[in-house]
Every structure is written in structure tokens, then in C-alpha cells.
């Protein structure tokens, strides 16, 4: 037996689920109130029309529940329509049950409150205005119920009903304003907390990577020293073989280079941490980064395009930013080393670096997770390089975005804040 698909879990969908439950409880209560009023209080009602309105709202609720079982996204417009249907149903029911004299008339505040707490500003006011307009119409046009009349005279609009109407107007305005402001503040706080948690997690991952690198560098010192000793002994044993001596000397040079790199690793990290970023012309800086990259990747063909806009593209840079851009260039070259397009553009607030390759593009299942640890576009990659690149550029106040280009390949967009010289 097939199972029903799960209910959607987005925020508008969850709100619609809650609204459906509230609607079911509300109209069940209205049905019970009508039965009690007719059977025990002998209200003079158009019972067929009243029951018809309640049945129609029940059918709306059943349809809404069926719709929630479909894999369709719920947007704000659909949610507003549901609230307006509730207001319309309440208006029909109150019209048939005494209009503004009905003591339940202030139930209009429920959809108004829900809209203010869950919807953007303009949609909340649409619902509030609709409820207020409906209440206003019911002041003079409704099916009277004698048992609900507060004044035995001929006055249609007595002070009690007028006071209820004014109270509703003030309450609807205040609820819409304050509840929206409170909900907006809560949503903003949740977003800020989410960004803080994401930043803290990223910093923890960076520290973990750095700690692992430091530990690995320390562990590599012992085998490199052992290799150096053994190579010295092997060279003494190979004095009669010049070719073997040259190979051993080459290996010893490589070992010495590795040891030197490890020795300077901590020193260079300390210097980078203490150094202040340098403000320079982004055109000269990017040209220098590309030239140094070409020394490492002589197999690539590229095209560097620099915008001809007016003004100077000042940018704060240091060696870590150079490495971040080099990592992105290497990713492009790994995807396809032919015809890599590098473009520099800028405006008054941003400096933009675009890197476009003609590789296979990015798989959609990992496109939203790039920049996280252990997520890579390469089959054998760990994703650490791209993760550190994101972290470095974010530290400069910028961002990295990767897109599948419409004409094929990947477009990497780096946006950095414009600096003052």
C-alpha cells in the first residue's frame, strides 16, 4: 500500500499546516455554537444558509489538507489567499448571525494576528484592511438576530456596537504593527544567530585543519631527518657510481627543501597573522597573481580581461588572498586548462573577479555545499582548498559563488569590498 508523501517542511508550509488546524477547530466550534443557539436559546437563524457556510469552510479545509500532501511549494501569496478566504467565510457567517451585534465578531482579530506574525508587511496589512472592511459592512448590513439586540429601540447603530467597532479597528492596527515588528525582530535575530553559528563552525573547522597541518608538519620532521641520514650514508657507498651520486644528491636536495618548508611554515604563519593587509591597485595585483600562477601551470591557456571603467580599483590584499585566488585558478585549470577567461571589474563599492573555465561544470547535488569541508568538485579532492579559499575571502568581507555557465563550464565569481587608498 503506497504511503502518502510527507508534508512540506518550509516555513510557509508549516504555517499553512497550523492555519488548517486552527481553521478546523474554529469552525467546529462555530457549528457547536449554532447548534446550542438554535436548540437551547431559540435563535432565529437562516439555519440552511448558516450550515451551508460551515460546510463550505469544512470543504476548504479538506482541500487545503489534500493540497499540503502534494510536493508543491507554499508561497506568501497562497498563504494570504487562505487568510482572505477565512475572512470571507467569517463575514458570511457573521452576516447570517447578527452582523456586528454577534459577540464573536472580534474573532476577525485571529486571522489579522496570524498574518501579522507570519507574513511580510504589505501582506499583513492586506488581511487587516480586509477584516476591517468586512466589519464595517456588517455594521449596517446583516441578518438580525433578535436575541443579540442590545437596544430595544429603533436605533440600528447603538453605542455598544459602535464601541466594539472602534475597539476592533484599534486592536487590528496595533496587533498588525506590533506583532509584525516583534516577529520581524525574532526572524532577524534567528538569522543573525544562524550566521554566527555558521561562522563559529567555520572557524572551528579552520582551527582543526590548521592543527592537523601543524601536527603533520611536526610528524614529518622525523622521517625527513632519517631520510637525510640514510641518503648521506648511501652517497658514501656510491662514490664509484657518478650517476647514482647525482640521483642521491637530487634526493637530498628535495629532502632539504621539504625540511626548509616545514621550518618556515610556522614562521611565515606568524608573520602573516601579524601583518596588516596592503592596499593596492587590483589590476596590478591580479596581473601579478596570474603571472605567478602561470609559472606553476605552464600548460594552461588563458585570457585576462580588465574592465576599462574609470576610477581606481583599490583592494586590501595579502599573501593569503593571493593563495585563495590561485586555488580558484587551479580548480579552473584542473577542470579544463584551455581558454580560461579571467575578468576584473569594479564599481564604487565592490571589486569583482570572474574566472570562467570550459570544464564539465558543477554537479547540482553539491553546488549549494561548496565551500564546506570535505566537499569537492574533484573526484579525489578533499575540498579543503576550496573551504580555505571561502574562509579567506570571507575574512576580507567578500564572498565566492560558483555557477554553471549557460554556454558550458563553471563561472567562479569573487566579490571583494572596495577599499580606500
C-alpha positions as a Python dict, from the first residue, in 0.01 Angstrom:
ca = {
    (1, 'X'): (0, 0, 0),
    (2, 'X'): (160, 331, -104),
    (3, 'X'): (218, 584, 169),
    (4, 'X'): (124, 949, 144),
    (5, 'X'): (409, 1186, 66),
    (6, 'X'): (542, 1378, 364),
    (7, 'X'): (417, 1727, 430),
    (8, 'X'): (650, 2002, 307),
    (9, 'X'): (875, 2143, 576),
    (10, 'X'): (936, 2502, 462),
    (11, 'X'): (822, 2784, 690),
    (12, 'X'): (517, 2891, 477),
    (13, 'X'): (413, 2525, 453),
    (14, 'X'): (437, 2477, 828),
    (15, 'X'): (234, 2796, 881),
    (16, 'X'): (-33, 2668, 643),
    (17, 'X'): (-49, 2339, 836),
    (18, 'X'): (-105, 2534, 1158),
    (19, 'X'): (-367, 2755, 988),
    (20, 'X'): (-552, 2444, 866),
    (21, 'X'): (-563, 2304, 1220),
    (22, 'X'): (-682, 2636, 1364),
    (23, 'X'): (-950, 2662, 1094),
    (24, 'X'): (-1079, 2313, 1171),
    (25, 'X'): (-1103, 2386, 1543),
    (26, 'X'): (-1264, 2727, 1484),
    (27, 'X'): (-1539, 2617, 1250),
    (28, 'X'): (-1615, 2310, 1458),
    (29, 'X'): (-1667, 2550, 1749),
    (30, 'X'): (-1891, 2772, 1537),
    (31, 'X'): (-2101, 2469, 1442),
    (32, 'X'): (-2139, 2376, 1808),
    (33, 'X'): (-2233, 2737, 1895),
    (34, 'X'): (-2500, 2743, 1622),
    (35, 'X'): (-2649, 2416, 1743),
    (36, 'X'): (-2660, 2541, 2102),
    (37, 'X'): (-2810, 2874, 1991),
    (38, 'X'): (-3084, 2716, 1784),
    (39, 'X'): (-3176, 2425, 2013),
    (40, 'X'): (-3142, 2584, 2355),
    (41, 'X'): (-3152, 2963, 2307),
    (42, 'X'): (-3404, 2953, 2020),
    (43, 'X'): (-3211, 3186, 1791),
    (44, 'X'): (-3399, 3283, 1477),
    (45, 'X'): (-3140, 3197, 1210),
    (46, 'X'): (-3133, 3112, 842),
    (47, 'X'): (-3017, 2768, 951),
    (48, 'X'): (-2979, 2625, 599),
    (49, 'X'): (-2753, 2912, 487),
    (50, 'X'): (-2551, 2906, 810),
    (51, 'X'): (-2489, 2531, 789),
    (52, 'X'): (-2403, 2573, 420),
    (53, 'X'): (-2132, 2828, 502),
    (54, 'X'): (-1986, 2599, 770),
    (55, 'X'): (-1987, 2301, 529),
    (56, 'X'): (-1814, 2510, 260),
    (57, 'X'): (-1539, 2611, 501),
    (58, 'X'): (-1502, 2246, 601),
    (59, 'X'): (-1456, 2154, 235),
    (60, 'X'): (-1198, 2433, 201),
    (61, 'X'): (-1012, 2282, 496),
    (62, 'X'): (-1021, 1933, 345),
    (63, 'X'): (-892, 2068, 14),
    (64, 'X'): (-613, 2256, 196),
    (65, 'X'): (-508, 1940, 378),
    (66, 'X'): (-507, 1747, 49),
    (67, 'X'): (-301, 2024, -111),
    (68, 'X'): (-45, 2005, 170),
    (69, 'X'): (12, 1642, 82),
    (70, 'X'): (137, 1744, -264),
    (71, 'X'): (500, 1836, -323),
    (72, 'X'): (420, 2196, -414),
    (73, 'X'): (591, 2488, -251),
    (74, 'X'): (371, 2727, -49),
    (75, 'X'): (444, 3094, -111),
    (76, 'X'): (325, 3407, 66),
    (77, 'X'): (58, 3485, -195),
    (78, 'X'): (-110, 3147, -149),
    (79, 'X'): (-96, 3189, 229),
    (80, 'X'): (-260, 3533, 201),
    (81, 'X'): (-536, 3382, -15),
    (82, 'X'): (-609, 3126, 256),
    (83, 'X'): (-635, 3400, 519),
    (84, 'X'): (-862, 3608, 293),
    (85, 'X'): (-1085, 3302, 242),
    (86, 'X'): (-1110, 3275, 621),
    (87, 'X'): (-1207, 3644, 645),
    (88, 'X'): (-1469, 3594, 370),
    (89, 'X'): (-1612, 3287, 544),
    (90, 'X'): (-1632, 3472, 874),
    (91, 'X'): (-1806, 3762, 701),
    (92, 'X'): (-2074, 3532, 555),
    (93, 'X'): (-2127, 3363, 890),
    (94, 'X'): (-2149, 3689, 1083),
    (95, 'X'): (-2383, 3836, 817),
    (96, 'X'): (-2625, 3550, 881),
    (97, 'X'): (-2589, 3562, 1260),
    (98, 'X'): (-2637, 3923, 1361),
    (99, 'X'): (-2351, 4107, 1194),
    (100, 'X'): (-2174, 4350, 1426),
    (101, 'X'): (-2408, 4251, 1712),
    (102, 'X'): (-2263, 3900, 1715),
    (103, 'X'): (-2039, 3875, 2023),
    (104, 'X'): (-1790, 3664, 1825),
    (105, 'X'): (-1727, 3947, 1577),
    (106, 'X'): (-1385, 4017, 1729),
    (107, 'X'): (-1270, 3678, 1603),
    (108, 'X'): (-1158, 3878, 1298),
    (109, 'X'): (-850, 3952, 1508),
    (110, 'X'): (-732, 3590, 1476),
    (111, 'X'): (-650, 3598, 1101),
    (112, 'X'): (-518, 3952, 1146),
    (113, 'X'): (-281, 3836, 1421),
    (114, 'X'): (-170, 3530, 1222),
    (115, 'X'): (-95, 3747, 919),
    (116, 'X'): (100, 4000, 1125),
    (117, 'X'): (312, 3727, 1285),
    (118, 'X'): (389, 3524, 972),
    (119, 'X'): (371, 3747, 664),
    (120, 'X'): (564, 4043, 522),
    (121, 'X'): (442, 4392, 599),
    (122, 'X'): (228, 4460, 290),
    (123, 'X'): (50, 4121, 306),
    (124, 'X'): (-30, 4165, 675),
    (125, 'X'): (-195, 4498, 601),
    (126, 'X'): (-399, 4345, 317),
    (127, 'X'): (-552, 4097, 561),
    (128, 'X'): (-604, 4365, 829),
    (129, 'X'): (-771, 4600, 579),
    (130, 'X'): (-997, 4321, 451),
    (131, 'X'): (-1106, 4232, 805),
    (132, 'X'): (-1173, 4598, 890),
    (133, 'X'): (-1372, 4649, 569),
    (134, 'X'): (-1581, 4340, 640),
    (135, 'X'): (-1650, 4455, 995),
    (136, 'X'): (-1753, 4798, 864),
    (137, 'X'): (-2000, 4646, 616),
    (138, 'X'): (-2152, 4433, 891),
    (139, 'X'): (-2234, 4745, 1096),
    (140, 'X'): (-2531, 4825, 876),
    (141, 'X'): (-2598, 4523, 654),
    (142, 'X'): (-2670, 4188, 820),
    (143, 'X'): (-2944, 3942, 905),
    (144, 'X'): (-3062, 4048, 1252),
    (145, 'X'): (-3097, 3804, 1540),
    (146, 'X'): (-3340, 3948, 1796),
    (147, 'X'): (-3176, 3769, 2084),
    (148, 'X'): (-2847, 3956, 2015),
    (149, 'X'): (-3001, 4306, 2006),
    (150, 'X'): (-2869, 4527, 2284),
    (151, 'X'): (-3117, 4811, 2232),
    (152, 'X'): (-3490, 4755, 2218),
    (153, 'X'): (-3538, 5084, 2036),
    (154, 'X'): (-3516, 5153, 1665),
    (155, 'X'): (-3151, 5253, 1665),
    (156, 'X'): (-2959, 5028, 1431),
    (157, 'X'): (-2618, 5152, 1541),
    (158, 'X'): (-2613, 5179, 1921),
    (159, 'X'): (-2317, 5288, 2131),
    (160, 'X'): (-2230, 4928, 2226),
    (161, 'X'): (-2192, 4817, 1864),
    (162, 'X'): (-2008, 5137, 1771),
    (163, 'X'): (-1766, 5088, 2060),
    (164, 'X'): (-1700, 4728, 1952),
    (165, 'X'): (-1624, 4853, 1601),
    (166, 'X'): (-1381, 5122, 1722),
    (167, 'X'): (-1215, 4873, 1955),
    (168, 'X'): (-1167, 4629, 1672),
    (169, 'X'): (-1013, 4894, 1449),
    (170, 'X'): (-764, 4999, 1714),
    (171, 'X'): (-684, 4640, 1807),
    (172, 'X'): (-632, 4534, 1445),
    (173, 'X'): (-395, 4824, 1381),
    (174, 'X'): (-196, 4770, 1698),
    (175, 'X'): (-174, 4393, 1652),
    (176, 'X'): (-65, 4428, 1291),
    (177, 'X'): (203, 4682, 1379),
    (178, 'X'): (348, 4539, 1699),
    (179, 'X'): (317, 4169, 1621),
    (180, 'X'): (483, 4221, 1285),
    (181, 'X'): (764, 4421, 1444),
    (182, 'X'): (814, 4154, 1709),
    (183, 'X'): (810, 3871, 1458),
    (184, 'X'): (1045, 4062, 1228),
    (185, 'X'): (1285, 4118, 1517),
    (186, 'X'): (1272, 3749, 1605),
    (187, 'X'): (1336, 3647, 1245),
    (188, 'X'): (1627, 3891, 1222),
    (189, 'X'): (1772, 3758, 1545),
    (190, 'X'): (1740, 3398, 1427),
    (191, 'X'): (1914, 3488, 1102),
    (192, 'X'): (2195, 3664, 1289),
    (193, 'X'): (2233, 3367, 1525),
    (194, 'X'): (2241, 3131, 1230),
    (195, 'X'): (2514, 3334, 1063),
    (196, 'X'): (2709, 3347, 1391),
    (197, 'X'): (2680, 2972, 1438),
    (198, 'X'): (2792, 2914, 1079),
    (199, 'X'): (3089, 3148, 1125),
    (200, 'X'): (3186, 2980, 1454),
    (201, 'X'): (3163, 2636, 1296),
    (202, 'X'): (3375, 2750, 1005),
    (203, 'X'): (3636, 2895, 1241),
    (204, 'X'): (3642, 2569, 1435),
    (205, 'X'): (3697, 2378, 1113),
    (206, 'X'): (3978, 2614, 1013),
    (207, 'X'): (4142, 2567, 1352),
    (208, 'X'): (4104, 2191, 1314),
    (209, 'X'): (4266, 2199, 970),
    (210, 'X'): (4548, 2422, 1098),
    (211, 'X'): (4605, 2197, 1400),
    (212, 'X'): (4614, 1892, 1178),
    (213, 'X'): (4861, 2064, 945),
    (214, 'X'): (5085, 2163, 1236),
    (215, 'X'): (5076, 1810, 1373),
    (216, 'X'): (5153, 1662, 1033),
    (217, 'X'): (5442, 1904, 985),
    (218, 'X'): (5585, 1802, 1322),
    (219, 'X'): (5550, 1432, 1240),
    (220, 'X'): (5717, 1474, 903),
    (221, 'X'): (6032, 1613, 1065),
    (222, 'X'): (6144, 1272, 1196),
    (223, 'X'): (6116, 1073, 869),
    (224, 'X'): (6279, 1356, 676),
    (225, 'X'): (6573, 1358, 918),
    (226, 'X'): (6601, 979, 885),
    (227, 'X'): (6595, 1007, 507),
    (228, 'X'): (6869, 1273, 519),
    (229, 'X'): (7094, 1047, 728),
    (230, 'X'): (7035, 747, 505),
    (231, 'X'): (7099, 949, 189),
    (232, 'X'): (7432, 1070, 334),
    (233, 'X'): (7535, 709, 400),
    (234, 'X'): (7415, 599, 58),
    (235, 'X'): (7622, 872, -109),
    (236, 'X'): (7936, 747, 63),
    (237, 'X'): (7863, 395, -63),
    (238, 'X'): (7807, 524, -418),
    (239, 'X'): (8134, 709, -470),
    (240, 'X'): (8228, 484, -761),
    (241, 'X'): (7898, 547, -944),
    (242, 'X'): (7867, 914, -1061),
    (243, 'X'): (7514, 868, -1197),
    (244, 'X'): (7390, 726, -869),
    (245, 'X'): (7564, 1005, -681),
    (246, 'X'): (7375, 1264, -886),
    (247, 'X'): (7043, 1094, -812),
    (248, 'X'): (7121, 1076, -442),
    (249, 'X'): (7225, 1442, -440),
    (250, 'X'): (6896, 1533, -607),
    (251, 'X'): (6700, 1339, -347),
    (252, 'X'): (6896, 1507, -69),
    (253, 'X'): (6817, 1848, -215),
    (254, 'X'): (6446, 1762, -222),
    (255, 'X'): (6461, 1646, 140),
    (256, 'X'): (6636, 1967, 240),
    (257, 'X'): (6370, 2170, 59),
    (258, 'X'): (6094, 1985, 248),
    (259, 'X'): (6268, 2044, 580),
    (260, 'X'): (6315, 2411, 497),
    (261, 'X'): (5949, 2446, 405),
    (262, 'X'): (5838, 2285, 728),
    (263, 'X'): (6077, 2503, 929),
    (264, 'X'): (5943, 2821, 775),
    (265, 'X'): (5579, 2711, 795),
    (266, 'X'): (5520, 2836, 1149),
    (267, 'X'): (5737, 3145, 1097),
    (268, 'X'): (5550, 3250, 785),
    (269, 'X'): (5215, 3184, 954),
    (270, 'X'): (5315, 3414, 1240),
    (271, 'X'): (5426, 3686, 1001),
    (272, 'X'): (5100, 3664, 806),
    (273, 'X'): (4895, 3684, 1123),
    (274, 'X'): (5078, 3994, 1243),
    (275, 'X'): (5099, 4169, 906),
    (276, 'X'): (4838, 4425, 801),
    (277, 'X'): (4675, 4384, 457),
    (278, 'X'): (4820, 4607, 190),
    (279, 'X'): (4601, 4838, -18),
    (280, 'X'): (4697, 4824, -384),
    (281, 'X'): (4558, 4857, -735),
    (282, 'X'): (4353, 4545, -806),
    (283, 'X'): (4467, 4548, -1170),
    (284, 'X'): (4834, 4521, -1081),
    (285, 'X'): (4764, 4273, -804),
    (286, 'X'): (4557, 4038, -1020),
    (287, 'X'): (4809, 4056, -1306),
    (288, 'X'): (5085, 3956, -1062),
    (289, 'X'): (4882, 3666, -920),
    (290, 'X'): (4809, 3537, -1270),
    (291, 'X'): (5176, 3561, -1373),
    (292, 'X'): (5289, 3366, -1066),
    (293, 'X'): (5017, 3110, -1132),
    (294, 'X'): (5135, 3061, -1491),
    (295, 'X'): (5479, 2966, -1363),
    (296, 'X'): (5314, 2682, -1171),
    (297, 'X'): (5077, 2589, -1453),
    (298, 'X'): (5258, 2641, -1783),
    (299, 'X'): (5016, 2402, -1954),
    (300, 'X'): (4718, 2640, -1942),
    (301, 'X'): (4599, 2894, -2194),
    (302, 'X'): (4421, 3197, -2058),
    (303, 'X'): (4280, 3539, -2137),
    (304, 'X'): (4294, 3823, -1884),
    (305, 'X'): (4029, 4091, -1935),
    (306, 'X'): (4036, 4412, -1730),
    (307, 'X'): (3744, 4650, -1742),
    (308, 'X'): (3807, 4994, -1882),
    (309, 'X'): (3599, 5174, -1622),
    (310, 'X'): (3705, 5500, -1466),
    (311, 'X'): (3842, 5515, -1117),
    (312, 'X'): (4098, 5307, -934),
    (313, 'X'): (4000, 4960, -807),
    (314, 'X'): (4170, 4976, -467),
    (315, 'X'): (4177, 4649, -278),
    (316, 'X'): (4317, 4515, 50),
    (317, 'X'): (4536, 4212, -17),
    (318, 'X'): (4789, 3987, 149),
    (319, 'X'): (4953, 3653, 69),
    (320, 'X'): (4655, 3451, 190),
    (321, 'X'): (4431, 3626, -64),
    (322, 'X'): (4688, 3551, -335),
    (323, 'X'): (4672, 3184, -239),
    (324, 'X'): (4291, 3189, -239),
    (325, 'X'): (4276, 3324, -596),
    (326, 'X'): (4549, 3080, -701),
    (327, 'X'): (4339, 2792, -563),
    (328, 'X'): (4043, 2903, -771),
    (329, 'X'): (4262, 2934, -1080),
    (330, 'X'): (4399, 2584, -1018),
    (331, 'X'): (4045, 2448, -990),
    (332, 'X'): (3962, 2605, -1325),
    (333, 'X'): (4278, 2462, -1482),
    (334, 'X'): (4205, 2117, -1339),
    (335, 'X'): (3859, 2129, -1497),
    (336, 'X'): (3994, 2230, -1838),
    (337, 'X'): (4332, 2400, -1898),
    (338, 'X'): (4226, 2551, -2231),
    (339, 'X'): (4090, 2903, -2276),
    (340, 'X'): (4043, 3011, -1914),
    (341, 'X'): (3891, 3359, -1904),
    (342, 'X'): (3982, 3584, -1611),
    (343, 'X'): (3795, 3914, -1587),
    (344, 'X'): (3834, 4205, -1346),
    (345, 'X'): (3551, 4453, -1295),
    (346, 'X'): (3465, 4704, -1024),
    (347, 'X'): (3229, 4974, -908),
    (348, 'X'): (3223, 5223, -621),
    (349, 'X'): (3172, 4954, -354),
    (350, 'X'): (3297, 4623, -496),
    (351, 'X'): (3580, 4464, -690),
    (352, 'X'): (3471, 4159, -889),
    (353, 'X'): (3695, 3882, -1022),
    (354, 'X'): (3533, 3630, -1259),
    (355, 'X'): (3706, 3304, -1355),
    (356, 'X'): (3540, 3105, -1630),
    (357, 'X'): (3654, 2759, -1744),
    (358, 'X'): (3518, 2522, -2008),
    (359, 'X'): (3507, 2209, -1797),
    (360, 'X'): (3212, 1980, -1715),
    (361, 'X'): (3055, 2224, -1468),
    (362, 'X'): (2931, 2162, -1114),
    (363, 'X'): (2703, 1878, -1010),
    (364, 'X'): (2374, 2017, -880),
    (365, 'X'): (2378, 1793, -573),
    (366, 'X'): (2692, 1963, -435),
    (367, 'X'): (2656, 2314, -580),
    (368, 'X'): (2494, 2453, -263),
    (369, 'X'): (2752, 2289, -34),
    (370, 'X'): (3073, 2406, -199),
    (371, 'X'): (3298, 2580, 48),
    (372, 'X'): (3222, 2333, 325),
    (373, 'X'): (3489, 2093, 443),
    (374, 'X'): (3511, 1757, 266),
    (375, 'X'): (3303, 1880, -29),
    (376, 'X'): (3497, 1897, -354),
    (377, 'X'): (3431, 1926, -726),
    (378, 'X'): (3712, 1677, -792),
    (379, 'X'): (3665, 1302, -771),
    (380, 'X'): (3968, 1259, -543),
    (381, 'X'): (3963, 1601, -376),
    (382, 'X'): (3903, 1663, -8),
    (383, 'X'): (3751, 2009, -50),
    (384, 'X'): (3998, 2165, 194),
    (385, 'X'): (4143, 2406, -63),
    (386, 'X'): (3803, 2543, -160),
    (387, 'X'): (3699, 2560, 206),
    (388, 'X'): (4007, 2764, 299),
    (389, 'X'): (3952, 2983, -7),
    (390, 'X'): (3599, 3064, 107),
    (391, 'X'): (3721, 3132, 461),
    (392, 'X'): (3997, 3366, 342),
    (393, 'X'): (3774, 3569, 112),
    (394, 'X'): (3503, 3589, 379),
    (395, 'X'): (3765, 3720, 621),
    (396, 'X'): (3823, 4010, 378),
    (397, 'X'): (3450, 4082, 378),
    (398, 'X'): (3388, 3924, 38),
    (399, 'X'): (3222, 3613, -98),
    (400, 'X'): (3266, 3336, -353),
    (401, 'X'): (2991, 3199, -578),
    (402, 'X'): (3016, 2919, -833),
    (403, 'X'): (2770, 2887, -1121),
    (404, 'X'): (2719, 2661, -1418),
    (405, 'X'): (2773, 2888, -1720),
    (406, 'X'): (2489, 2880, -1977),
    (407, 'X'): (2743, 2805, -2252),
    (408, 'X'): (2914, 2529, -2053),
    (409, 'X'): (3179, 2518, -1785),
    (410, 'X'): (3194, 2688, -1448),
    (411, 'X'): (3186, 3059, -1366),
    (412, 'X'): (3353, 3145, -1034),
    (413, 'X'): (3266, 3492, -906),
    (414, 'X'): (3473, 3654, -632),
    (415, 'X'): (3334, 3977, -483),
    (416, 'X'): (3558, 4183, -256),
    (417, 'X'): (3485, 4519, -92),
    (418, 'X'): (3637, 4829, -249),
    (419, 'X'): (3894, 4992, -19),
    (420, 'X'): (4022, 5343, 27),
    (421, 'X'): (4391, 5407, -57),
}
